[in-house]
Amino acid sequence: MKPPYSTVRLGRLLPLMLAGAALAPHFCVRAASGQQVLLAYDAQAKALLAKMTLAEKVGQMCQPDQAFLRDPDDIQRYFLGSLLSGGGSGPKNKADYTLKGWTDMVDVYQEHALKTRLAIPLLYGVDAVHGHNNIPGAVIFPHNIGLGCARDPGLVERIERATAEEVRATGINWVFAPCVAVPRDVRWGRTYEGYAEDPGVVELLGAAAVRGFQGSRLTRPRSVVACAKHFVGDGGTAFGTGKGLDGQGLDQGDTRCNEATLRRIHLPGYLTAVQAGVATIMPSYSSWNRLKCTANKYLLTEVLKRELGFEGFLISDYNAIDQLDPDYRRCIALAINAGIDMVMLTDKYPEFCRQLTELARTGQVPMSRIDDAVTRILRVKFAAGLMDPRRSPLADRRLQRAFGGPRHRRLARQAVRESSVLLKNARHTLPLAKTVTRLHVSGKGADDLGMQCGGWTIDWQGKMGNDVPGGTSILTAIRQAVSRHTAVTFSRDGRGAEGAAAGVVVIGEKPYAEFMGDRADLAVDQEDLAAITNLKRAGIPVVVILISGRPLYLEPVLAQADAVVAAWLPGSQGEGVTDVLFGDYPPTGKLSHSWPRASSRLPLDAGDPGYDPLFALGYGLTYGP
């Protein structure tokens, strides 16, 4: 059995384990080596701070979703320091939901910020969690669960470098990524946003992602500000404490563990992200032992800022402060005094600015706390080159020449094939020959780019269908891969396969995101099982491609399939799946999560007492002996 944590990382984790075991609040683990870049701009930030009125300071701490902005002039009226596009929040006219439309929208907002007294540019944030996934035509990379199976920090760094280039092409300068959660229960709807159940994998790949986004220098025009999320423990919530649709979810729930466990499992990804110089961190909706992380001063200020030496700023999650208290004024005070520096919200930005101003004037939020928050925000803006008078903060549209281009698509294709995990290969069914007379393809996911990409694709929840410009479905990729003498036939339900050399069926989960994906039962759909059964009746070898954001209950599938490949949520480049399918590249992916035998045996993580998975953490076959 593979140990629960990568032994190569154990030396770095040991001080954290010892610190947590002793529960020593003053134990110091300085991770601030990469934070010196931000501190280098401290004098400039403080000089600008000295020129600011209270209203201008409060405005820097406010980040509305642009979809709820009542008037673009409000950027000037409230001295707003930041805007975001939440999931699905783009240009109001759907005809403008294009690369040009997005860029024009962001530039207009930036131009309003430049008209303020001090002309402080906006930080504009977006959830670019697997490519610049909001924009039609962007390259959609595999979700992080697949990248965890590839276990290649160099690949992750190159992916986020490409993502940063596509993000900057639209004028956006801040991404809410990487997610360095450690998902410990695959029923969680955000499992696919994390790299692995193993903290060693998370700390390795999270730091690589930060390096990719922010580059060797954050001031470079192709770099974006990164945001490690969600601090801390969001992957460890107890089932039934969260926001799932059936009231028995995990998302935004309660992580119930002692500090030793929190540090050992959930903190390492932040340690290496801070070391890598991450400029922003997002606290979690979730709680630690019933106290919301957004209001947890010990975690945010004592541990993250003082102990780990984080010098960037903390951005709350979407309307997260609203969950702290029925009284909105008290919500603001709790969050800011705990250490939140910028508040992400929707339509309450006028009230937020008014209430925070009054709290500062009455001393309920000390001016020292306001000044600290704004100094941290300004540090990041200076470090990102936004305050450089020689550079425009508007979009460099020359970068759009590479947007969605072949170089990034080749990288995505590589990521897909390296992420794929071969779970079964009876009688050497794979690789398939490209020269057979006929292949029969079936399943609801075979010709569906929306399912292939999953949540956070154009829309927040994603959606079924082929509205992902530039992408290649698995069915199309198969047709492109085989010889011109090979017929490729298709039926969604698997019927009509008689006489084919083999059948390929693409099954799995329909798109979802966050709490909408919390599921108590991880069974494969009956439609999928029926398609496999129909192929099996044709008396041909059956290859199953599983598209999913987590392990599903697979024993009924394994009983009928000759070969099974877990392709996770591969994104826009289905050719990466066929690279493995036809043997152009042997499968090399290794499971980033333990595969349960049944939903009733969850949670399941390596190192648990009585650990008995269907496939263990790190499992993965390849071709040959």
Sequence and secondary structure as in RCSB ss.txt:
>XXXX:A:sequence
MKPPYSTVRLGRLLPLMLAGAALAPHFCVRAASGQQVLLAYDAQAKALLAKMTLAEKVGQMCQPDQAFLRDPDDI
QRYFLGSLLSGGGSGPKNKADYTLKGWTDMVDVYQEHALKTRLAIPLLYGVDAVHGHNNIPGAVIFPHNIGLGCA
RDPGLVERIERATAEEVRATGINWVFAPCVAVPRDVRWGRTYEGYAEDPGVVELLGAAAVRGFQGSRLTRPRSVV
ACAKHFVGDGGTAFGTGKGLDGQGLDQGDTRCNEATLRRIHLPGYLTAVQAGVATIMPSYSSWNRLKCTANKYLL
TEVLKRELGFEGFLISDYNAIDQLDPDYRRCIALAINAGIDMVMLTDKYPEFCRQLTELARTGQVPMSRIDDAVT
RILRVKFAAGLMDPRRSPLADRRLQRAFGGPRHRRLARQAVRESSVLLKNARHTLPLAKTVTRLHVSGKGADDLG
MQCGGWTIDWQGKMGNDVPGGTSILTAIRQAVSRHTAVTFSRDGRGAEGAAAGVVVIGEKPYAEFMGDRADLAVD
QEDLAAITNLKRAGIPVVVILISGRPLYLEPVLAQADAVVAAWLPGSQGEGVTDVLFGDYPPTGKLSHSWPRASS
RLPLDAGDPGYDPLFALGYGLTYGP
>XXXX:A:secstr
   SS GGGHHHHHHHHHHHHHT TT     GGGGHHHHTTHHHHHHHHTT  HHHHHHHTEEEBGGG S TTHH
HHTT  EEEE TT   SSGGG SHHHHHHHHHHHHHHHTTSTT    EEEE  SSSSTTSTT      HHHHHHH
T HHHHHHHHHHHHHHHHTTT  EE   B      TTSTTGGGSS S HHHHHHHHHHHHHHHH S TTSTT  B
 EEEEETTGGGB TTSS  TTS   TT EE   HHHIIIIISHHHHHHHHTT  EEEE SSEETTEEGGG HIII
IIIIIIIS   SEEB  TTGGGGS SSHHHHHHHHHHHT  BEEESS HHHHHHHHHHHHHHTSS HHHHHHHHH
HHHHHHHHTTTT TTS SS  GGGGGGTT HHHHHHHHHHHHHH EEEEEGGG  S  TTSSEEEEESTTTT HH
HHH SSSSSSS  SSS  TT B HHHHHHHHS TT EEEEETTSTT TT SEEEEEEE     GGGG  S  B  
HHHHHHHHHHHHTTS EEEEEE SS  B HHHHTT SEEEEEES  SBTHHHHHHHTTSS      SS B S GG
G S  TT TT   SB TT  B S  
